[in-house]
Amino acid sequence: MVLYRYNPSKYFIQNIKEYILNNKKSIIDNETTWKDFISRNGVTVEREIRILNNKEYTKDPYRKIYKSFIYYSNKYINDNTVKKKSSNNPKKIKLSKQFSSLMRNDIKTKLSKKYAKPSTAYDDFVKCYTQEITAEYNKMNGVEKKDLEKKIKRKYKDDYYYYYKKNYKYGYAE
């Protein structure tokens, strides 16, 4: 059986994580770090070699484990062990039903006029409905104008493509 993707055991990954956390300052290069890791965690490395041999891995198991060690050690060095969700993620923005229906009606009229590109249809929408966009912005508390503009643009283009697919799937409008 050919082994293309090797996922090391959780125990092995946990040992790498602990090793990197405890020895972050003394890491010089990959080879010396690997040799030091083997001397401290020989039992775990031998266990991984047995797992590879049981899976009938034909190449050098030390090389395979070394590659896994390098991958996870770089991951824990660079990511500072745990990825945290950033607290400055923008809030989810939900557009009002009136504004969404206004967008849909505009899209349907523009599709009936056969606008070639959604970007030109969106630009016309922004020009025609600046007051409604401003009113929508004023309704939202704590939302930056730039984030709202991104949301409107993304929603407009998504809806445009949706209605285009729905109505012009067979080459004619319903």
C-alpha positions in Angstrom: 0.0 0.0 0.0 1.4 3.4 -1.0 1.3 6.0 1.7 0.9 9.5 0.2 -0.2 11.5 3.2 1.1 10.8 6.7 -0.7 12.2 9.6 1.3 11.8 12.8 -0.3 10.8 16.0 -1.8 13.5 18.3 0.7 12.4 20.9 3.6 13.2 18.6 2.2 16.5 17.6 1.7 17.4 21.3 5.3 16.5 22.0 6.5 18.8 19.2 4.2 21.6 20.5 5.6 21.3 24.1 9.2 21.0 22.8 8.9 24.2 20.8 7.2 26.1 23.6 9.9 25.1 26.1 12.9 25.5 23.7 11.9 28.4 21.5 14.9 30.5 22.4 17.4 27.7 21.9 16.3 26.8 18.4 19.2 27.3 16.0 18.5 25.3 12.9 16.3 22.3 11.9 19.0 19.6 12.1 20.2 20.4 15.6 16.6 20.9 16.8 15.6 17.6 15.3 18.6 15.8 17.0 17.7 17.4 20.3 14.1 16.4 19.9 15.0 12.8 19.2 17.2 12.6 22.2 14.4 13.9 24.5 11.5 12.1 22.8 13.0 8.9 21.5 10.1 6.8 22.6 7.6 8.9 20.6 9.8 8.8 17.5 10.1 5.0 17.7 6.4 4.8 18.1 5.8 6.8 14.9 8.3 4.6 13.0 6.4 1.5 14.1 3.2 3.1 12.9 4.8 3.8 9.5 6.2 0.3 9.2 2.8 -1.2 10.1 1.3 0.9 7.2 4.0 -0.7 5.0 5.8 2.5 4.3 8.7 1.5 2.1 10.9 4.6 2.2 13.0 6.0 5.1 10.6 6.5 8.0 13.1 8.8 9.8 12.9 11.2 6.8 9.1 11.1 6.8 8.9 11.9 10.5 11.6 14.5 10.1 9.5 16.3 7.5 6.5 16.1 9.8 8.6 17.5 12.7 9.8 20.4 10.5 6.2 21.2 9.4 4.7 21.2 12.8 7.6 23.0 14.5 7.5 25.8 11.9 3.8 26.0 12.4 4.1 26.4 16.2 7.0 28.8 15.9 5.3 31.1 13.4 1.7 30.8 14.7 2.7 31.1 18.4 1.2 27.7 19.1 -2.5 28.5 19.0 -4.4 30.6 16.4 -6.7 33.0 18.2 -9.7 34.5 16.5 -8.9 38.2 16.1 -11.3 40.4 18.1 -11.3 43.1 15.5 -13.3 41.0 13.0 -16.0 43.2 11.5 -19.6 42.6 12.6 -21.9 40.7 10.3 -23.9 43.3 8.4 -27.5 42.6 7.6 -29.2 44.8 5.1 -32.8 45.8 5.7 -35.6 44.0 3.8 -36.6 47.3 2.1 -33.1 47.9 0.9 -32.7 44.4 -0.3 -36.0 44.5 -2.2 -34.8 47.9 -3.7 -31.7 46.2 -4.9 -33.6 43.2 -6.4 -36.0 45.4 -8.3 -33.1 47.5 -9.7 -31.3 44.3 -10.7 -34.4 42.9 -12.5 -34.9 46.2 -14.4 -31.3 46.3 -15.4 -31.4 42.6 -16.5 -34.4 43.4 -18.7 -32.4 46.3 -20.2 -29.6 43.8 -20.8 -26.7 45.4 -18.9 -23.6 43.6 -20.0 -21.6 43.7 -16.7 -22.7 43.7 -13.1 -20.0 46.3 -12.3 -21.7 48.9 -14.5 -25.1 48.0 -13.1 -23.7 48.4 -9.6 -22.1 51.8 -10.5 -25.5 53.0 -11.8 -27.2 51.7 -8.7 -24.9 53.7 -6.5 -25.4 56.8 -8.5 -29.2 56.5 -8.5 -29.7 55.5 -4.9 -27.2 57.4 -2.9 -29.9 58.7 -0.6 -31.1 55.2 0.2 -27.6 54.0 0.8 -27.0 56.9 3.2 -30.2 56.1 5.0 -29.2 52.5 5.3 -25.9 53.6 6.8 -27.6 55.8 9.3 -29.8 52.9 10.4 -26.8 50.9 11.3 -25.0 51.5 14.6 -21.3 50.9 14.9 -20.7 49.9 11.2 -18.1 51.7 9.2 -19.1 53.1 5.9 -16.4 51.2 4.1 -17.7 47.9 5.5 -21.2 48.7 4.5 -20.2 49.6 1.0 -18.3 46.3 0.6 -21.4 44.4 1.8 -23.7 46.3 -0.6 -21.4 45.7 -3.5 -20.9 42.0 -2.7 -24.7 41.5 -2.2 -25.6 43.4 -5.4 -23.2 41.4 -7.5 -24.2 38.1 -5.9 -27.9 38.9 -6.5 -27.1 40.0 -10.0 -25.4 36.7 -10.9 -28.2 34.8 -9.2 -31.0 36.5 -11.1 -29.0 36.3 -14.3 -28.5 32.6 -13.9 -32.1 32.1 -12.9 -33.7 34.1 -15.7 -31.2 33.6 -18.5 -30.3 30.0 -18.0 -31.9 29.0 -21.3 -31.1 32.2 -23.2 -34.4 34.1 -22.4 -36.0 35.9 -19.6 -39.0 34.4 -17.8 
